[in-house]
Amino acid sequence: MRVRRDGAYLTAAIPGVPFLLPFSAAGGREFVSESMNAKVTFDPAVDGVSNGLVFHINGVDSRGVRIGEDEAARIEAAGKRK
């Protein structure tokens, strides 16, 4: 899952979902998707940067950790080769 800030919203690229999923701020560290039953809750920030999140969808919680752009690009490239 790749999460990016897009103005006042977040967008998430989720494996298996053929479109970017928009999330709007719900307060504090939480963002919600109006188009799906989904929510993102960021871990508390350390020095202004969160190092992880929990993705909640349809009653299932999945944890994610922050990785750098180079690692994200490597993972995406490996997925495209399969």
N, C-alpha and C positions, 0 to 999 in steps of 0.2 A: 504494500500500500504506500503510495507516494502522496504526501500532503503538502500543499503549497498555499501560501496566502495570496489572495486575489482581491485586493481592495479591502472591503469590509467583510469579505467571506473567505472561507477556506474551500479549496477544491481537493478532492481525493481521487486518485486513480487506483481502482481496486481490481485485483485480478478477477477475471470472469465477468466484470461489468463493462459493457462496451462504450461507456460514456463517463465523463467526469462528474462526480457527485458533489453538488454544492452543499456547504454547511454554513449556517449563520450562527452568530454568537448567541448563546443562551445564558450567559452570565458566568463570570469567573473563568474557570478553565474548561468550560463545556461549550460544545458546538453541536447543533442538531441539523439533520437533513429533513427538509419538508417533503421531499419526494420519496423517501424511504423511511422505514422505521429504524433510523440509525442515529447514533450519537458518538462523538469523540470527546474523551476526557483526557486532558493533558496532565502529566505528572507535574507536581510543583516545580517551579523554575529554580534553578541554581544559577546565580549570577545572570539572571534574565533569560536563561535558555532552558527549556524543558528537554529532558533526555529520553522521554518516552511518552506513550499514550496507551489508552485502552479504547478499542473500537467496539462499540456495543451495537449489535444488529439482531433483531428477531430473538431476543433473549440470550444470545451468545456473546460472551466477552472475549476479545482477543487482544493480547498485549503486544505492543510494538516498541522497539527501541530506536532511538535516533541514530542514523548513520550519515556519513559524509557523502557529498555529491559523487566523489570518485567511486565509492563502494556501491552507491545506488546505480550508477551508470554500468558498472561491471555486472551487477545482478540482472539488470534489464537486458543487457547484451547477451548474457548466458541464456536467459529465458527465450529470446528470439531465435537462438540457434537450435532449440529443441524442436 
